[in-house]
Amino acid sequence: MGGMSILLFLPLHPAMLALPLRSISRLDADRGERSQIQIGFTTDYYSALFVNSRNTIFYVPPVQAALNSLGYAGATVILSLLLGLPAASALARPGRLEVSWIRC
């Protein structure tokens, strides 16, 4: 079982490592320049996340996007608890919610 799972997941490891490694490495010339290719590590791509370079109205800073996601996640948890706890309680004790006018 262990050997087979390693054999199945081994081809996926380079693909899973490629995106994080590419996000911190520079392999091209600066934009608009036809100079030599610069190779090395950079954090320019991460710092560009906080810049609205195109001045679009749909730009949301990463911190605000994370807070939006956490807000919706919290609302979902509260809604599921408000609906799920009474349902679980009713299913745990079915005799408590019997209706006397319904006869089987």
C-alpha positions as CSV (number, residue, x, y, z in Angstrom):
1,M,0.0,0.0,0.0
2,G,2.7,2.5,0.9
3,G,4.9,1.8,-2.2
4,M,1.9,2.1,-4.5
5,S,0.9,5.5,-3.1
6,I,4.4,6.8,-3.5
7,L,4.5,5.6,-7.0
8,L,1.1,7.3,-7.8
9,F,2.0,10.6,-6.1
10,L,5.6,10.9,-7.2
11,P,4.8,12.5,-10.6
12,L,2.7,15.1,-8.9
13,H,5.5,16.5,-6.7
14,P,7.3,18.5,-9.3
15,A,4.0,20.1,-10.4
16,M,3.2,21.0,-6.8
17,L,6.6,22.6,-6.3
18,A,6.7,24.5,-9.6
19,L,4.2,27.2,-8.7
20,P,5.7,28.2,-5.3
21,L,9.2,28.1,-6.7
22,R,8.2,30.2,-9.8
23,S,6.5,32.8,-7.6
24,I,9.8,33.6,-5.9
25,S,12.2,33.3,-8.9
26,R,12.8,35.8,-11.7
27,L,13.4,34.2,-15.0
28,D,12.7,37.1,-17.5
29,A,13.6,40.6,-18.3
30,D,11.9,43.6,-16.7
31,R,8.7,44.7,-18.4
32,G,9.1,46.8,-21.4
33,E,12.9,46.3,-21.5
34,R,14.8,44.2,-24.0
35,S,17.8,43.8,-21.7
36,Q,19.4,40.6,-20.6
37,I,17.4,38.1,-18.6
38,Q,17.8,38.5,-14.9
39,I,17.8,35.3,-13.0
40,G,17.5,35.1,-9.2
41,F,15.1,35.2,-6.3
42,T,12.6,38.1,-5.9
43,T,9.6,39.1,-3.9
44,D,8.4,41.6,-6.6
45,Y,5.4,39.4,-7.5
46,Y,4.1,39.4,-3.8
47,S,4.7,43.2,-3.4
48,A,2.7,43.8,-6.6
49,L,-0.3,42.3,-5.0
50,F,-0.8,45.4,-2.9
51,V,-0.6,47.8,-5.9
52,N,-3.6,48.7,-8.1
53,S,-1.5,49.4,-11.2
54,R,-4.5,49.5,-13.6
55,N,-6.7,51.7,-11.4
56,T,-9.6,49.3,-11.6
57,I,-12.7,49.7,-9.4
58,F,-12.7,45.9,-8.8
59,Y,-9.3,45.8,-7.0
60,V,-9.4,44.5,-3.5
61,P,-6.3,44.4,-1.4
62,P,-5.2,41.0,-0.2
63,V,-5.8,41.7,3.5
64,Q,-9.4,42.9,2.7
65,A,-10.1,39.9,0.6
66,A,-8.9,37.6,3.4
67,L,-11.1,39.4,5.9
68,N,-14.1,39.1,3.5
69,S,-13.5,35.4,3.3
70,L,-13.2,35.0,7.0
71,G,-16.4,37.0,7.5
72,Y,-18.4,34.8,5.1
73,A,-16.9,31.7,6.7
74,G,-17.9,32.9,10.2
75,A,-21.5,33.7,9.0
76,T,-21.7,30.2,7.4
77,V,-20.6,28.6,10.7
78,I,-23.2,30.5,12.7
79,L,-25.9,29.7,10.2
80,S,-25.1,26.0,10.1
81,L,-25.0,25.9,14.0
82,L,-28.4,27.7,14.2
83,L,-29.9,25.2,11.8
84,G,-28.0,22.1,12.7
85,L,-28.2,22.1,16.5
86,P,-32.0,22.1,16.7
87,A,-32.2,19.5,14.0
88,A,-29.7,17.3,15.8
89,S,-31.6,17.7,19.1
90,A,-34.9,16.8,17.4
91,L,-33.4,13.7,15.8
92,A,-31.8,12.6,19.0
93,R,-35.1,12.6,20.9
94,P,-37.8,11.9,18.4
95,G,-40.6,11.3,21.1
96,R,-40.3,14.9,22.3
97,L,-41.6,16.4,19.1
98,E,-44.5,14.0,18.4
99,V,-47.7,15.6,17.2
100,S,-50.8,14.2,18.8
101,W,-53.2,14.9,16.0
102,I,-51.1,12.8,13.5
103,R,-51.9,9.1,13.9
104,C,-50.0,6.5,12.0
